[in-house]
């Protein structure tokens, strides 16, 4: 299908100022619910985690228990890569006062003077769930495996609320410095196991990639997400493994030269990105998530699904050379 420059610029458009307020409202909603459990923000304003993003954050504490939380907008809204079909604001509720650690060989909690925490991940999720249900009179709040979904209406936003531990990776610290770690979050699904994510690293690396590509990276991310929806409308079978985060990470691995060859012509730039991905299949096994830390493909089935998607996209996308 042929696309004009005008069509692609529409797909590439970032979220509006109203969406910025939507992110702040999601934090206010959780803050107000947690206040019913005696958490306080000490009168602090919602802060911007990093410039040029909607990654807003707010710190809470519960005086009598000493527990500390960070509310952080993460995901596509935070990174300004969401599209109209992505309505849920993703907010992590990060327990900072108890955390999970990773050390190099021969190092343990005692090396840093850390002691065992007493507040479990399931207790945190229960606490957040109960606070939200009480705040909203037990309407529109539903517990899922990894998150708590809040359904939006006229006075609240759609949100995925993700309770998580702070994850601290001290693998590269050789001074036993408690502040020298790579920070992530650990989610404990109800079904078992754990998931390590790096939302702050994702935000930082996305900003760097966008700047190094003359601000074409995030435009192309929005385009490929919209293109996925159009391919569905035209009868293409899209694997459920093709996630928005996966597509953003896929494009994060594309070399800067593909984004900068045609600095002012978006339809040519997107074509270069597709060509790069189609010609680089043999290197997909080494691709990382947009945080630059975790491998993007944990299994061959998922890797193959993304390769098929790129092949289909290559066949689907054409640019209008006459425009």
C-alpha positions as CSV (number, residue, x, y, z in Angstrom):
1,X,0.0,0.0,0.0
2,X,1.4,3.4,-1.0
3,X,1.7,6.1,1.7
4,X,2.3,9.8,1.1
5,X,4.5,12.0,3.3
6,X,1.4,13.6,4.7
7,X,-0.1,10.3,5.8
8,X,3.2,9.3,7.5
9,X,3.5,12.6,9.3
10,X,0.0,12.1,10.7
11,X,1.0,8.6,11.9
12,X,4.2,10.0,13.4
13,X,2.6,12.8,15.4
14,X,3.3,12.7,19.1
15,X,0.7,12.7,21.9
16,X,-1.0,16.0,22.6
17,X,-0.9,18.2,25.7
18,X,-4.2,16.7,26.9
19,X,-2.3,13.3,27.0
20,X,0.3,14.9,29.3
21,X,-2.4,15.8,31.8
22,X,-3.8,12.3,31.4
23,X,-0.4,10.9,32.7
24,X,-0.5,13.3,35.7
25,X,-4.1,12.4,36.5
26,X,-3.1,8.7,36.6
27,X,-0.5,9.5,39.3
28,X,-3.0,11.7,41.2
29,X,-5.6,8.9,41.1
30,X,-3.1,6.4,42.7
31,X,-1.8,8.9,45.2
32,X,-5.3,9.8,46.4
33,X,-6.1,6.1,46.8
34,X,-2.9,5.4,48.8
35,X,-3.6,8.4,51.1
36,X,-6.4,6.3,52.5
37,X,-3.7,4.0,53.9
38,X,-1.9,6.9,55.5
39,X,0.7,7.4,52.7
40,X,1.7,11.0,52.2
41,X,3.4,13.0,49.4
42,X,4.5,15.6,52.0
43,X,2.9,18.3,49.9
44,X,5.3,17.7,47.0
45,X,4.3,18.3,43.4
46,X,4.4,15.6,40.7
47,X,7.8,15.8,39.1
48,X,9.1,15.2,35.6
49,X,11.6,12.2,35.7
50,X,13.3,13.4,32.5
51,X,12.8,16.3,30.1
52,X,11.2,15.6,26.7
53,X,9.1,12.8,28.1
54,X,5.9,12.3,30.0
55,X,7.6,10.1,32.6
56,X,6.1,11.8,35.6
57,X,6.8,10.6,39.1
58,X,5.8,11.2,42.7
59,X,7.3,9.9,46.0
60,X,5.1,8.7,48.8
61,X,5.9,7.5,52.3
62,X,4.0,5.8,55.1
63,X,5.3,7.4,58.4
64,X,4.4,4.6,60.9
65,X,5.9,1.8,58.8
66,X,8.7,3.6,57.1
67,X,7.7,2.3,53.7
68,X,8.5,4.4,50.7
69,X,7.0,4.3,47.2
70,X,7.7,5.9,43.9
71,X,4.8,6.3,41.4
72,X,6.3,6.4,37.9
73,X,4.6,6.7,34.6
74,X,6.4,4.2,32.3
75,X,5.8,2.6,28.9
76,X,4.6,4.2,25.7
77,X,3.0,7.2,27.3
78,X,6.1,8.0,29.3
79,X,8.3,7.7,26.2
80,X,5.9,9.6,23.9
81,X,5.6,6.7,21.6
82,X,2.0,5.8,22.1
83,X,-0.7,5.9,19.4
84,X,-4.5,6.5,19.7
85,X,-5.3,2.8,20.1
86,X,-3.1,2.6,23.2
87,X,-5.4,4.1,25.8
88,X,-4.0,2.8,29.2
89,X,-1.5,4.8,31.1
90,X,1.1,2.4,32.6
91,X,2.1,3.4,36.2
92,X,4.6,1.5,38.3
93,X,4.1,1.6,42.1
94,X,7.7,0.9,43.1
95,X,8.5,-0.2,46.7
96,X,11.8,1.6,47.4
97,X,12.2,0.8,51.1
98,X,12.5,-2.9,50.4
99,X,14.4,-4.0,47.3
100,X,15.8,-7.0,45.4
101,X,19.5,-7.2,44.8
102,X,21.9,-8.7,42.3
103,X,25.6,-9.0,43.2
104,X,28.8,-10.1,41.6
105,X,30.3,-13.4,42.9
106,X,31.4,-13.4,46.5
107,X,29.3,-10.4,47.5
108,X,26.1,-10.6,49.7
109,X,23.7,-8.4,51.6
110,X,26.1,-8.2,54.5
111,X,28.7,-6.6,52.3
112,X,26.4,-3.6,52.1
113,X,24.9,-3.8,55.5
114,X,21.5,-4.7,54.1
115,X,19.0,-6.8,56.1
116,X,16.0,-8.9,55.1
117,X,12.8,-7.0,54.2
118,X,9.6,-7.8,55.9
119,X,7.0,-6.6,53.3
120,X,6.4,-9.1,50.5
121,X,5.5,-8.4,46.9
122,X,2.1,-10.1,47.3
123,X,1.4,-7.8,50.3
124,X,2.3,-4.8,48.2
125,X,0.0,-5.8,45.4
126,X,-2.8,-6.6,47.9
127,X,-2.4,-3.2,49.5
128,X,-2.5,-1.3,46.2
129,X,-5.5,-3.3,45.0
130,X,-7.4,-2.7,48.2
131,X,-6.6,1.0,48.2
132,X,-7.8,1.4,44.6
133,X,-11.0,-0.6,45.2
134,X,-11.9,1.3,48.3
135,X,-11.2,4.6,46.6
136,X,-13.4,3.8,43.7
137,X,-16.2,2.0,45.7
138,X,-15.2,-1.4,44.3
139,X,-16.1,-0.4,40.7
140,X,-13.9,-0.6,37.7
141,X,-10.9,-2.1,39.4
142,X,-9.7,-5.5,38.4
143,X,-6.7,-7.6,39.5
144,X,-4.7,-9.2,36.6
145,X,-1.6,-11.4,36.7
146,X,1.0,-8.6,36.6
147,X,-1.1,-5.4,37.2
148,X,-4.3,-3.9,38.5
149,X,-6.4,-2.5,35.8
150,X,-8.5,0.7,36.5
151,X,-11.2,1.3,33.9
152,X,-11.6,4.9,33.0
153,X,-14.8,7.0,33.0
154,X,-15.7,10.7,33.0
155,X,-13.5,11.4,36.1
156,X,-10.7,8.9,35.9
157,X,-8.3,7.6,33.3
158,X,-7.7,4.1,32.0
159,X,-4.6,2.8,33.8
160,X,-2.5,-0.3,34.3
161,X,-1.1,-0.1,37.9
162,X,2.0,-2.3,38.3
163,X,3.1,-2.9,41.9
164,X,6.8,-3.8,41.9
165,X,9.9,-4.0,44.1
166,X,12.9,-1.8,43.3
167,X,15.6,-4.0,41.7
168,X,19.2,-3.0,42.3
169,X,22.0,-4.5,40.2
170,X,25.3,-4.1,42.0
171,X,27.2,-6.4,39.6
172,X,29.6,-3.6,38.5
173,X,30.1,-2.0,41.9
174,X,33.5,-2.8,43.4
175,X,33.4,-0.4,46.3
176,X,30.4,-1.7,48.2
177,X,28.7,1.6,47.5
178,X,25.0,1.2,48.2
179,X,24.1,4.0,45.8
180,X,26.2,2.5,42.9
181,X,23.7,0.3,41.1
182,X,21.7,-0.1,37.9
183,X,18.1,0.4,38.9
184,X,15.2,-1.7,37.6
185,X,11.9,-3.1,38.9
186,X,10.9,-6.6,39.7
187,X,7.3,-7.6,39.1
188,X,6.0,-10.8,40.8
189,X,3.1,-12.1,38.8
190,X,0.3,-13.9,40.6
191,X,1.0,-16.9,38.4
192,X,4.5,-17.2,39.9
193,X,8.1,-16.3,38.9
194,X,9.4,-12.8,38.4
195,X,9.9,-10.2,35.6
196,X,12.8,-7.7,35.7
197,X,12.2,-4.5,33.8
198,X,14.2,-1.3,33.4
199,X,11.7,1.6,32.9
200,X,14.1,4.4,33.8
201,X,16.8,3.0,31.5
202,X,14.2,2.6,28.8
203,X,13.3,6.3,29.1
204,X,17.0,7.5,29.1
205,X,18.0,5.3,26.2
206,X,15.0,6.3,24.2
207,X,15.9,10.0,24.6
208,X,19.5,9.3,23.5
209,X,18.4,7.3,20.4
210,X,15.9,10.0,19.4
211,X,18.6,12.7,19.6
212,X,21.2,10.7,17.7
213,X,18.7,10.0,14.9
214,X,17.7,13.7,14.4
215,X,14.5,12.9,16.2
216,X,13.4,10.3,13.6
217,X,13.4,7.3,16.0
218,X,10.2,8.0,17.9
219,X,8.5,9.1,14.8
220,X,9.2,5.8,13.1
221,X,8.1,3.9,16.3
222,X,4.7,5.6,16.1
223,X,4.5,4.9,12.4
224,X,5.3,1.1,12.8
225,X,2.7,0.8,15.6
226,X,0.1,2.5,13.4
227,X,1.2,0.4,10.4
228,X,0.6,-2.8,12.4
229,X,-3.0,-1.7,12.9
230,X,-3.5,-0.9,9.2
231,X,-2.0,-4.3,8.3
232,X,-4.6,-6.0,10.4
233,X,-7.3,-4.0,8.7
234,X,-6.0,-5.2,5.3
235,X,-6.2,-8.9,6.4
236,X,-2.6,-9.6,7.6
237,X,-2.3,-12.0,10.4
238,X,-0.3,-10.4,13.2
239,X,1.1,-12.6,15.9
240,X,0.0,-11.7,19.5
241,X,3.8,-11.7,20.3
242,X,4.2,-8.5,18.3
243,X,3.9,-6.0,21.2
244,X,4.2,-2.2,21.1
245,X,7.2,-2.4,23.4
246,X,8.7,-5.1,21.2
247,X,8.3,-2.9,18.1
248,X,9.9,0.1,19.8
249,X,12.8,-2.1,21.0
250,X,13.2,-3.5,17.5
251,X,13.6,0.0,16.0
252,X,15.9,0.9,18.9
253,X,18.4,-1.6,17.5
254,X,18.4,0.0,14.0
255,X,21.6,1.8,13.2
256,X,21.5,5.6,13.2
257,X,22.6,5.8,9.6
258,X,19.2,4.3,8.5
259,X,17.4,7.2,10.2
260,X,19.7,10.0,9.0
261,X,20.2,9.2,5.4
262,X,17.2,11.2,4.3
263,X,17.0,13.8,7.1
264,X,13.8,15.6,5.9
265,X,11.8,12.9,4.0
266,X,10.0,10.7,6.4
267,X,8.6,8.2,3.9
268,X,12.2,7.5,2.7
269,X,13.5,7.2,6.2
270,X,10.9,4.6,7.2
271,X,11.7,2.6,4.1
272,X,15.4,2.6,5.1
273,X,14.5,1.4,8.6
274,X,12.4,-1.5,7.2
275,X,15.2,-2.4,4.8
276,X,17.8,-2.5,7.6
277,X,15.6,-4.8,9.7
278,X,14.9,-7.1,6.8
279,X,18.6,-7.4,5.9
280,X,19.7,-7.9,9.5
281,X,17.8,-11.1,10.4
282,X,21.0,-13.0,11.3
283,X,21.7,-10.5,14.1
284,X,18.3,-10.5,15.8
285,X,19.5,-12.9,18.4
286,X,21.7,-10.2,19.8
287,X,19.1,-7.4,19.8
288,X,18.3,-5.9,23.2
289,X,15.2,-4.2,24.6
290,X,15.1,-0.4,24.3
291,X,16.7,-0.3,27.8
292,X,20.0,-1.6,26.3
293,X,20.2,-4.3,29.0
294,X,17.9,-7.3,28.4
295,X,17.9,-9.4,25.3
296,X,14.8,-8.6,23.2
297,X,14.1,-12.2,22.1
298,X,14.1,-14.9,24.8
299,X,12.9,-17.7,22.5
300,X,13.1,-18.6,18.8
301,X,9.3,-18.5,18.4
302,X,9.1,-14.8,19.3
303,X,12.2,-14.0,17.2
304,X,10.6,-15.7,14.2
305,X,7.3,-13.9,14.7
306,X,9.1,-10.5,14.5
307,X,11.0,-11.6,11.4
308,X,7.7,-12.6,9.7
309,X,6.2,-9.3,10.7
310,X,9.0,-7.4,9.1
311,X,8.7,-9.5,5.9
312,X,5.0,-8.7,5.8
313,X,5.6,-5.1,6.5
314,X,8.2,-4.9,3.7
315,X,5.6,-6.3,1.3
316,X,2.9,-4.0,2.6
317,X,4.6,-0.7,2.7
318,X,5.3,1.5,-0.3
319,X,5.9,5.2,-0.5
320,X,4.3,7.5,-3.0
321,X,7.2,8.7,-5.1
322,X,5.1,11.3,-7.0
323,X,4.3,13.4,-3.9
